[in-house]
Each structure stands twice: as C-alpha cells, then as structure tokens.
Amino acid sequence: MRRSASPLSLVLLGIGVFLLVLAPMLVWYVKPRAAVNPIDIDVTAVYEGTGSYFDIAETETLEDQPITVTQRVRGDVADSERSGNAVWDVVTTVDTEKSLPAADPHDALDFSTARWVTDRRTNEPVHCCEEQPYHEGEAYLKFPFDVEKRAYRWWDSTGDTTVMLSYQDTQKVRGYEGYVFTGEVAPMKVGTRQVPGALVGLPDTPQVMAEEWYSNEGIKLIVDQATGRTLYAQLGPRRTLRAPGSEADAVTLLHVKKLAFTAATQQFAVDRAEADSGQLRAVGLTAPVAAASAGLLLTAAGVFRLVRGRWRGRDDDTDEVRPVTEGEVTAGRP
C-alpha cells in the first residue's frame, strides 16, 4: 500500500515557493512603485542668515541684518493625478526683521512663485501642467532616489540655470548621514530694472535700465542617499545692480554669505528621511531577504517530508508483499 503526500508537506512546499517568488517581486516590482515623488506634499523649509539688503525706504544698503527665506512646497493633487507626474507649487519669500511676521507674503523683501513638474520615478523635469519657469537638471527641491557619488546638475531658480554640483563626502545631520554636494554660480546677468541714474553712479541721467547681476558663492547640500531628500541646504546668494555696460557692482540688493536650514527644518527633514528610507529598505532589502530565507527553509522542509514519505511508502509496500508457498496454494484448492 503506497502512501499519498501528507498535507503538511504540500503546505510547507507551497508557502516556501510563494515566498521565493515574492522576494524578487518586492525588489523588482514593489520597491520601484514605492520610490516615487509624492503628490500630496506640503512642506515648509526655512533658511536663516545674516547679511545685507537694500532698504527702499532708506534708499541704502543695510549691513549685518537678519535674513529669513521661507520656501513652501505644496502638491497639486488633481493635476498630478491627471498628468501622472508630480506637480508641486512653490512659494518663496525673503524677509527681514521689518517684514516678519508677514501677514501677507507680498509684503516681503522678495516674493516669488513657481510650479515644478517632474517624473515621479526619475525626478527628471516634465514640461507640462503650466510649469513655470521652464527648468532643467536632475535635482532642485530634491535629488533622484538612490543618490550616487557623482556630480549632479542642480537647477538654480534665481539664475534660471543648471549648476554642476560635485560630490564631496558624507556628513551627518542631526546624527543621520547624508551625501555632501557643493558648487557655485559665477556672477551672471539675470535681468534689468529701471532705477534713478544716481543710484548706479550716473547722477546726470534721471532714469537708467540698470543691469541686475546674481551669483551664489557657497552652495552646499546634504542629501539622503535612499530618498534624495535634502537634509541640509546652505546657499550664499548675492544680487547687485550695475550701470549699463559696467563691470562693477554699484548697489547690493541682497548678500548673505551663509543662508542655511534652521535647526527645526533640519530635524524635520531627517525625521522624514529616516521614515521614508526605512520603508524603502523594508520592501527593497529586509523583506526580500527574509522572504527568500524563509522560502528556502520551508521549501527544503516540504521537499524533505515528501521524499521521506515516499521512501516510507516503499518500505511498507515491501513488507506487505511476500511469495505464496506451494502448500498455501494446495490448501486453497477445493
């Protein structure tokens, strides 16, 4: 009599095979769909520093003044769902002590809006959904997922240009390690504005179209390797006015040597990075390894029980079958 496979053997084998199939699916299918830019983002980053700015009321540049830059990023969920991209609206204000706290962002020293549209998986710019201004590069508000130790093209919104940021080293922010990238923007003309000639050294000219120049002498970004989230940002913006055709700055509109994330902004970024990278690590490494290990053990146990059951069945069959003697055959005749 042969034995059929035991239910437990089949259950172990089935679960083991399922886990072995699940492990690569988590890596190749689930993780890529988890590593996407969110569409419901609502994040505020605050930069602080000390520098100079042109006070219109005083008609002069004030030195050693506290400067605060607030950048709020909100996702347009409806447009994101319609387009399949990450559509983020950005409001940036530059404030001094005189404009803080600001009841209306338009009262700030400087106020700007932008719409940033990216591919949710690659972080590359997508030119749709009323994007403004047109932008390029690989990184801006964040870096791509799985950041590499190489140079990245970062979009500078003030200069409307890409900046090559070079990888430097790793550095911890609030105890959490990230990749350090640095770069700078050489002085460049970014526009013109009409001002009294006397303001730019032309007292005999009532009004002139002064040239507005911009540079950024100290860009330093520390980003999370897994998510591309910016953990720490430091900038050194400088905006000036020059007389038409001049190579010398006549007026400093804004200059801060070190404008950096506040401690609260750093902590918020680190907390989010730890949570998000932990989830990615779980579906991309921890869970697949655990599933593969458990799958191998269960499959091996199931196969072992099946093989052992078959061998036992053969032994039982051998014990039950024996040759019939001549006497038994004779005794059985009528």
CORURPE-V133143 format. One record per pair of residues at least 12 apart in sequence whose C-alpha atoms are under 10 Angstrom apart, sorted by sequence separation. I is the first residue (numbers start at 1). J is the second residue. D is the distance in whole Angstrom. If there is no record, write none. Layout:
[[I	J	D] [I	J	D]]
//
This chain:
[[51	63	6] [52	64	6] [53	65	8] [75	87	6] [76	88	6] [93	105	6] [94	106	10] [95	107	9] [96	108	8] [116	128	9] [117	129	7] [124	136	8] [125	137	7] [142	154	9] [151	163	10] [152	164	6] [153	165	6] [167	179	7] [168	180	5] [169	181	8] [195	207	6] [196	208	6] [197	209	9] [220	232	8] [221	233	5] [222	234	9] [239	251	9] [240	252	4] [241	253	7] [50	63	9] [51	64	5] [52	65	6] [53	66	10] [74	87	9] [75	88	4] [76	89	7] [92	105	9] [93	106	8] [94	107	10] [95	108	5] [96	109	7] [115	128	10] [116	129	9] [117	130	9] [118	131	10] [124	137	7] [125	138	8] [139	152	7] [140	153	9] [141	154	9] [151	164	6] [152	165	5] [153	166	9] [167	180	6] [168	181	6] [169	182	10] [194	207	7] [195	208	6] [196	209	9] [197	210	8] [220	233	6] [221	234	6] [239	252	6] [240	253	5] [50	64	6] [51	65	5] [52	66	8] [53	67	9] [74	88	6] [75	89	6] [91	105	9] [93	107	9] [94	108	6] [95	109	5] [96	110	10] [115	129	9] [116	130	9] [117	131	6] [123	137	9] [124	138	6] [125	139	9] [138	152	6] [139	153	6] [140	154	6] [141	155	9] [151	165	5] [152	166	7] [166	180	8] [167	181	5] [168	182	7] [194	208	6] [195	209	6] [196	210	9] [219	233	8] [220	234	5] [221	235	9] [238	252	8] [239	253	5] [240	254	7] [49	64	9] [50	65	5] [51	66	7] [52	67	8] [73	88	6] [74	89	5] [75	90	9] [93	108	6] [94	109	5] [95	110	7] [115	130	7] [116	131	6] [117	132	9] [123	138	7] [124	139	8] [125	140	10] [137	152	8] [138	153	5] [139	154	5] [140	155	5] [150	165	9] [151	166	4] [152	167	8] [165	180	9] [166	181	5] [167	182	7] [193	208	8] [194	209	4] [195	210	7] [219	234	6] [220	235	7] [238	253	8] [239	254	5] [240	255	8] [49	65	8] [50	66	5] [51	67	7] [72	88	10] [73	89	6] [74	90	7] [92	108	10] [93	109	7] [94	110	5] [95	111	9] [114	130	10] [115	131	5] [116	132	7] [122	138	9] [123	139	7] [124	140	10] [137	153	5] [138	154	6] [139	155	6] [140	156	7] [150	166	7] [151	167	6] [165	181	6] [166	182	5] [167	183	9] [192	208	9] [193	209	5] [194	210	6] [195	211	10] [218	234	7] [219	235	5] [220	236	9] [238	254	6] [239	255	6] [49	66	6] [50	67	6] [72	89	8] [73	90	5] [74	91	9] [93	110	6] [94	111	6] [114	131	8] [115	132	5] [116	133	8] [117	134	10] [123	140	9] [136	153	8] [137	154	5] [138	155	8] [139	156	10] [140	157	8] [149	166	9] [150	167	5] [151	168	9] [164	181	9] [165	182	5] [166	183	6] [192	209	6] [193	210	5] [194	211	9] [218	235	5] [219	236	6] [237	254	7] [238	255	4] [239	256	10] [48	66	7] [49	67	5] [50	68	9] [72	90	6] [73	91	7] [92	110	8] [93	111	5] [94	112	9] [114	132	5] [115	133	7] [116	134	9] [117	135	9] [118	136	10] [123	141	10] [136	154	8] [137	155	6] [149	167	6] [150	168	9] [164	182	8] [165	183	5] [191	209	10] [192	210	5] [193	211	7] [217	235	7] [218	236	5] [219	237	9] [237	255	6] [238	256	7] [48	67	6] [49	68	7] [71	90	7] [72	91	5] [73	92	9] [92	111	6] [93	112	7] [113	132	8] [114	133	6] [115	134	9] [116	135	8] [123	142	8] [124	143	10] [136	155	6] [137	156	9] [148	167	9] [149	168	8] [163	182	10] [164	183	6] [165	184	8] [191	210	9] [192	211	4] [193	212	7] [216	235	7] [217	236	5] [218	237	8] [236	255	7] [237	256	6] [238	257	8] [47	67	8] [48	68	5] [49	69	9] [71	91	6] [72	92	7] [91	111	8] [92	112	5] [93	113	9] [113	133	9] [114	134	9] [115	135	10] [118	138	10] [123	143	7] [124	144	8] [135	155	7] [136	156	9] [149	169	8] [163	183	7] [164	184	8] [191	211	6] [192	212	5] [216	236	5] [217	237	7] [236	256	6] [237	257	7] [47	68	6] [48	69	6] [70	91	8] [71	92	4] [72	93	9] [91	112	6] [92	113	6] [118	139	10] [122	143	9] [123	144	5] [135	156	9] [149	170	10] [163	184	7] [164	185	9] [190	211	8] [191	212	5] [192	213	9] [215	236	8] [216	237	4] [217	238	8] [235	256	8] [236	257	5] [237	258	8] [46	68	7] [47	69	5] [48	70	9] [70	92	6] [71	93	7] [90	112	8] [91	113	5] [92	114	8] [122	144	6] [123	145	8] [135	157	8] [140	162	9] [163	185	7] [189	211	7] [190	212	6] [191	213	7] [215	237	6] [216	238	6] [235	257	7] [236	258	5] [237	259	8] [46	69	6] [47	70	6] [69	92	7] [70	93	5] [71	94	9] [90	113	6] [91	114	7] [121	144	8] [122	145	7] [134	157	10] [139	162	9] [162	185	9] [163	186	10] [189	212	6] [190	213	6] [191	214	9] [214	237	7] [215	238	5] [216	239	9] [234	257	9] [235	258	6] [236	259	6] [45	69	8] [46	70	5] [47	71	8] [69	93	6] [70	94	7] [89	113	7] [90	114	5] [91	115	9] [116	140	9] [120	144	9] [121	145	8] [133	157	8] [136	160	9] [137	161	9] [138	162	9] [139	163	10] [161	185	9] [188	212	9] [189	213	4] [190	214	7] [214	238	6] [215	239	7] [234	258	6] [235	259	5] [236	260	9] [45	70	6] [46	71	6] [68	93	8] [69	94	5] [70	95	8] [89	114	6] [90	115	6] [116	141	9] [135	160	7] [136	161	8] [137	162	6] [188	213	5] [189	214	6] [190	215	10] [213	238	8] [214	239	5] [215	240	9] [233	258	10] [234	259	6] [235	260	6] [44	70	7] [45	71	5] [46	72	9] [68	94	6] [69	95	6] [88	114	8] [89	115	5] [90	116	7] [134	160	8] [135	161	8] [136	162	7] [137	163	8] [138	164	10] [139	165	10] [159	185	8] [187	213	6] [188	214	5] [189	215	9] [213	239	6] [214	240	7] [233	259	8] [234	260	4] [235	261	9] [44	71	6] [45	72	6] [67	94	7] [68	95	5] [69	96	9] [88	115	6] [89	116	6] [133	160	8] [134	161	10] [135	162	8] [137	164	9] [159	186	10] [186	213	10] [187	214	5] [188	215	6] [212	239	7] [213	240	5] [214	241	9] [233	260	6] [234	261	7] [43	71	8] [44	72	4] [45	73	8] [67	95	6] [68	96	6] [87	115	7] [88	116	5] [89	117	9] [156	184	10] [159	187	9] [186	214	8] [187	215	4] [188	216	10] [212	240	6] [213	241	6] [232	260	7] [233	261	6] [43	72	6] [44	73	6] [66	95	9] [67	96	5] [68	97	8] [87	116	6] [88	117	6] [152	181	8] [154	183	9] [156	185	9] [159	188	8] [185	214	8] [186	215	5] [187	216	8] [211	240	8] [212	241	5] [213	242	7] [232	261	6] [233	262	9] [42	72	7] [43	73	5] [44	74	9] [66	96	6] [67	97	7] [86	116	8] [87	117	5] [88	118	9] [149	179	8] [151	181	8] [152	182	10] [159	189	8] [160	190	8] [185	215	5] [186	216	7] [187	217	9] [210	240	10] [211	241	6] [212	242	7] [231	261	9] [232	262	9] [41	72	10] [42	73	6] [43	74	7] [65	96	7] [66	97	7] [68	99	10] [86	117	6] [87	118	7] [147	178	10] [148	179	9] [149	180	9] [150	181	9] [151	182	9] [159	190	6] [184	215	8] [185	216	5] [186	217	7] [210	241	6] [211	242	5] [212	243	9] [230	261	10] [232	263	9] [41	73	7] [42	74	4] [43	75	9] [65	97	8] [66	98	10] [68	100	9] [85	117	7] [86	118	5] [87	119	9] [147	179	8] [149	181	9] [151	183	10] [158	190	8] [159	191	10] [184	216	5] [185	217	6] [209	241	10] [210	242	6] [211	243	6] [212	244	10] [233	265	10] [40	73	10] [41	74	5] [42	75	6] [67	100	10] [85	118	6] [86	119	6] [87	120	9] [183	216	9] [184	217	5] [185	218	8] [209	242	9] [210	243	5] [211	244	6] [232	265	8] [233	266	9] [40	74	7] [41	75	5] [42	76	10] [83	117	10] [84	118	10] [85	119	5] [86	120	6] [183	217	8] [184	218	6] [185	219	8] [209	243	8] [210	244	6] [211	245	8] [231	265	8] [232	266	6] [39	74	8] [40	75	5] [41	76	8] [70	105	10] [84	119	8] [85	120	6] [86	121	9] [183	218	7] [184	219	6] [208	243	8] [209	244	7] [210	245	9] [211	246	9] [231	266	6] [232	267	9] [39	75	5] [40	76	7] [41	77	9] [83	119	10] [84	120	8] [85	121	9] [182	218	8] [183	219	5] [184	220	9] [208	244	8] [210	246	9] [213	249	8] [230	266	9] [231	267	8] [38	75	8] [39	76	7] [40	77	6] [80	117	9] [86	123	9] [182	219	5] [183	220	7] [212	249	9] [231	268	9] [232	269	8] [39	77	5] [40	78	10] [79	117	10] [80	118	10] [85	123	9] [181	219	8] [182	220	5] [183	221	9] [211	249	9] [218	256	10] [220	258	10] [231	269	5] [232	270	9] [38	77	9] [39	78	9] [69	108	10] [76	115	10] [86	125	10] [87	126	9] [181	220	6] [182	221	6] [211	250	10] [212	251	10] [213	252	10] [214	253	10] [216	255	9] [217	256	10] [218	257	7] [219	258	9] [221	260	10] [230	269	7] [231	270	6] [39	79	9] [40	80	9] [68	108	10] [69	109	10] [75	115	10] [80	120	10] [85	125	10] [86	126	9] [180	220	7] [181	221	5] [182	222	9] [210	250	10] [212	252	10] [213	253	10] [214	254	9] [215	255	9] [216	256	9] [217	257	8] [218	258	7] [219	259	9] [220	260	9] [229	269	7] [230	270	9] [231	271	9] [39	80	6] [55	96	10] [68	109	10] [69	110	9] [70	111	10] [71	112	10] [72	113	10] [73	114	10] [74	115	10] [75	116	9] [85	126	8] [87	128	9] [180	221	6] [181	222	6] [200	241	7] [201	242	9] [202	243	8] [212	253	9] [214	255	10] [216	257	9] [217	258	9] [218	259	9] [219	260	10] [229	270	9] [231	272	9] [38	80	9] [39	81	8] [67	109	10] [69	111	10] [71	113	10] [73	115	9] [75	117	10] [87	129	8] [89	131	9] [179	221	8] [180	222	4] [181	223	8] [199	241	9] [200	242	6] [201	243	7] [202	244	10] [231	273	8] [53	96	9] [73	116	9] [83	126	10] [85	128	9] [86	129	10] [87	130	9] [88	131	9] [89	132	9] [114	157	9] [178	221	9] [179	222	5] [180	223	7] [199	242	9] [200	243	5] [229	272	8] [230	273	9] [52	96	10] [85	129	9] [87	131	8] [178	222	6] [179	223	5] [180	224	9] [199	243	9] [200	244	9] [229	273	6] [39	84	9] [41	86	9] [83	128	8] [177	222	9] [178	223	5] [179	224	6] [198	243	10] [224	269	9] [227	272	10] [228	273	9] [39	85	8] [40	86	9] [41	87	10] [42	88	9] [44	90	10] [46	92	10] [48	94	10] [50	96	10] [83	129	8] [112	158	10] [177	223	9] [178	224	5] [179	225	6] [195	241	9] [197	243	8] [200	246	10] [223	269	10] [224	270	8] [227	273	7] [38	85	9] [39	86	5] [40	87	9] [41	88	8] [42	89	10] [43	90	10] [44	91	9] [45	92	10] [46	93	10] [47	94	9] [48	95	10] [82	129	9] [177	224	7] [178	225	6] [223	270	10] [226	273	8] [227	274	9] [229	276	9] [37	85	9] [38	86	7] [39	87	7] [40	88	9] [41	89	10] [42	90	10] [44	92	10] [176	224	9] [177	225	9] [178	226	9] [193	241	9] [195	243	10] [200	248	10] [225	273	9] [226	274	9] [229	277	10] [36	85	10] [37	86	6] [38	87	9] [39	88	7] [80	129	9] [173	222	8] [179	228	9] [190	239	9] [192	241	9] [200	249	8] [201	250	7] [224	273	7] [227	276	7] [228	277	10] [36	86	9] [37	87	10] [38	88	9] [79	129	7] [172	222	8] [173	223	9] [178	228	9] [189	239	10] [191	241	10] [192	242	9] [200	250	5] [201	251	9] [223	273	9] [224	274	9] [226	276	8] [227	277	6] [79	130	10] [90	141	10] [171	222	7] [172	223	10] [173	224	10] [178	229	9] [179	230	10] [180	231	10] [184	235	9] [185	236	9] [187	238	9] [188	239	10] [189	240	10] [192	243	10] [199	250	7] [200	251	7] [226	277	6] [227	278	10] [168	220	10] [170	222	8] [171	223	9] [178	230	9] [179	231	9] [180	232	9] [181	233	10] [182	234	9] [183	235	10] [184	236	9] [185	237	9] [187	239	9] [189	241	10] [192	244	9] [199	251	7] [225	277	9] [226	278	9] [56	109	9] [88	141	10] [169	222	9] [170	223	9] [178	231	7] [180	233	10] [182	235	10] [184	237	10] [185	238	10] [187	240	10] [189	242	10] [224	277	8] [227	280	8] [55	109	9] [159	213	9] [165	219	8] [166	220	10] [167	221	10] [168	222	10] [170	224	10] [177	231	9] [178	232	9] [226	280	8] [54	109	9] [159	214	7] [165	220	9] [167	222	10] [170	225	10] [176	231	9] [226	281	8] [53	109	9] [158	214	8] [159	215	8] [163	219	10] [165	221	9] [158	215	9] [159	216	9] [174	231	9] [158	216	9] [173	231	7] [174	232	10] [172	231	9] [173	232	7] [156	216	9] [172	232	10] [73	141	9] [147	223	8] [149	225	9] [147	224	8] [148	225	7] [146	224	9] [147	225	5] [148	226	9] [142	221	10] [145	224	9] [146	225	6] [147	226	6] [158	237	9] [143	223	7] [144	224	10] [145	225	7] [146	226	5] [147	227	8] [148	228	10] [37	118	8] [39	120	9] [142	223	8] [143	224	9] [144	225	9] [145	226	6] [146	227	6] [147	228	6] [158	239	10] [37	119	8] [38	120	7] [142	224	9] [143	225	9] [144	226	9] [145	227	5] [146	228	7] [147	229	10] [36	119	9] [37	120	5] [38	121	10] [143	226	10] [144	227	7] [145	228	5] [36	120	5] [37	121	7] [143	227	8] [144	228	5] [145	229	8] [35	120	8] [36	121	5] [37	122	9] [142	227	9] [143	228	4] [144	229	8] [35	121	7] [36	122	8] [37	123	7] [142	228	6] [143	229	6] [33	120	10] [34	121	9] [35	122	9] [36	123	8] [141	228	9] [142	229	5] [143	230	7] [33	121	8] [141	229	8] [142	230	6] [32	121	8] [139	228	9] [141	230	7] [142	231	10] [174	263	9] [140	230	9] [173	263	10] [176	267	10] [174	266	7] [175	267	10] [178	270	10] [173	266	7] [174	267	7] [177	270	9] [173	267	8] [176	270	7] [174	269	10] [175	270	9] [176	271	9] [178	273	10] [173	269	9] [174	270	7] [173	270	7] [174	271	10] [176	273	9] [172	270	10] [176	274	8] [37	142	9] [123	228	10] [37	144	9] [36	144	9] [37	145	9] [35	144	9] [36	145	8] [35	145	7] [35	146	9] [32	145	10] [146	277	10] [145	277	10] [60	199	9] [59	199	9] [109	253	10] [110	254	10] [109	254	10] [94	254	10] [47	232	10] [49	234	10] [51	236	10] [53	238	10] [47	233	8] [48	234	9] [49	235	10] [51	237	10] [52	238	9] [53	239	9] [54	240	9] [46	233	10] [47	234	8] [49	236	9] [51	238	10] [53	240	10] [67	254	9] [45	233	10] [47	235	9] [67	255	9] [67	256	8] [37	227	9] [61	251	8] [62	252	9] [66	256	9] [69	259	8] [35	226	9] [36	227	9] [37	228	10] [60	251	8] [61	252	6] [62	253	10] [63	254	10] [64	255	10] [65	256	9] [68	259	8] [69	260	9] [70	261	10] [35	227	8] [60	252	9] [61	253	7] [62	254	9] [63	255	9] [64	256	9] [67	259	8] [68	260	9] [69	261	9] [60	253	9] [61	254	8] [68	261	10] [68	262	10] [54	251	8] [56	253	10] [53	251	9] [54	252	6] [55	253	8] [53	252	7] [54	253	5] [55	254	10] [52	252	7] [53	253	5] [54	254	7] [52	253	8] [53	254	4] [54	255	9] [52	254	6] [53	255	6] [51	254	7] [52	255	5] [53	256	9] [51	255	6] [52	256	7] [50	255	9] [51	256	4] [52	257	9] [49	255	10] [50	256	6] [51	257	7] [49	256	6] [50	257	8] [51	258	8] [48	256	9] [49	257	8] [50	258	7] [51	259	9] [49	258	6] [50	259	7] [48	258	8] [49	259	5] [47	258	9] [48	259	5] [49	260	7] [47	259	6] [48	260	6] [49	261	9] [46	259	10] [47	260	5] [48	261	7] [49	262	9] [46	260	8] [47	261	4] [48	262	6] [45	260	10] [46	261	6] [47	262	6] [48	263	10] [45	261	7] [46	262	6] [47	263	9] [45	262	8] [46	263	9] [46	264	8] [47	265	8] [45	264	9] [46	265	6] [47	266	10] [45	265	6] [46	266	9] [44	265	8] [45	266	9] [43	265	10] [45	268	9] [44	268	10] [45	269	9] [43	268	9] [43	269	9] [35	276	9] [34	276	10] [35	277	9] [35	279	9] [34	279	9] [35	280	7] [34	280	7] [31	279	9] [32	280	9] [31	280	6] [34	283	8] [35	284	10] [30	280	10] [31	281	9] [34	284	10] [31	282	9] [32	283	10] [31	283	6] [32	284	9] [27	280	10] [30	283	7] [31	284	6] [27	281	10] [29	283	10] [30	284	8] [31	285	9] [27	282	10] [28	283	10] [29	284	10] [26	282	9] [27	283	7] [28	284	8] [26	283	6] [27	284	5] [25	283	10] [26	284	6] [27	285	7] [25	284	10] [26	285	9] [23	283	9] [24	284	9] [26	286	10] [27	287	9] [23	284	9] [26	287	8] [27	288	7] [23	285	9] [26	288	6] [27	289	10] [23	286	10] [25	288	8] [26	289	10] [23	287	7] [24	288	7] [22	287	9] [23	288	4] [24	289	9] [26	291	9] [22	288	7] [23	289	7] [21	288	10] [23	290	8] [24	291	9] [20	288	9] [23	291	5] [24	292	8] [19	288	9] [20	289	10] [22	291	7] [23	292	6] [20	290	10] [21	291	9] [22	292	8] [23	293	9] [19	290	9] [20	291	7] [21	292	8] [19	291	5] [20	292	5] [23	295	9] [18	291	9] [19	292	6] [20	293	8] [22	295	9] [18	292	10] [19	293	9] [20	294	8] [21	295	9] [16	291	9] [17	292	9] [19	294	7] [20	295	5] [16	292	9] [19	295	5] [20	296	7] [16	293	9] [17	294	10] [18	295	7] [19	296	8] [16	294	7] [17	295	6] [20	298	10] [15	294	9] [16	295	4] [17	296	8] [19	298	9] [20	299	9] [15	295	7] [16	296	6] [18	298	10] [19	299	9] [14	295	9] [15	296	10] [16	297	7] [17	298	8] [18	299	9] [13	295	9] [16	298	5] [17	299	6] [12	295	9] [13	296	10] [15	298	7] [16	299	4] [17	300	10] [13	297	10] [14	298	9] [15	299	8] [16	300	8] [12	297	9] [13	298	6] [14	299	8] [16	301	9] [17	302	10] [12	298	5] [13	299	5] [16	302	8] [11	298	9] [12	299	6] [13	300	8] [15	302	9] [16	303	10] [11	299	9] [12	300	9] [13	301	7] [14	302	8] [9	298	9] [10	299	9] [12	301	7] [13	302	4] [9	299	9] [12	302	5] [13	303	7] [9	300	10] [10	301	10] [11	302	8] [12	303	8] [13	304	10] [9	301	8] [10	302	6] [13	305	9] [8	301	10] [9	302	5] [10	303	9] [12	305	9] [13	306	9] [8	302	8] [9	303	7] [7	302	10] [9	304	8] [10	305	9] [6	302	10] [9	305	6] [10	306	8] [8	305	8] [9	306	6] [8	306	9] [9	307	10] [6	305	8] [7	306	10] [5	305	8] [6	306	7] [9	309	9] [5	306	6] [4	306	9] [5	307	9] [5	308	10] [6	309	8] [5	309	7] [4	309	8] [5	310	8] [3	309	7] [4	310	8] [2	309	10] [3	310	7] [2	310	8] [3	311	9] [5	313	10] [2	311	10] [3	312	8] [4	313	8] [2	312	9] [3	313	5] [2	313	5] [3	314	8] [1	313	7] [2	314	7] [1	314	8] [2	315	9] [3	316	9] [1	315	10] [2	316	7] [3	317	9] [1	316	7] [2	317	6] [1	317	5] [1	318	9] [1	319	10] [1	320	8] [1	321	9]]
//
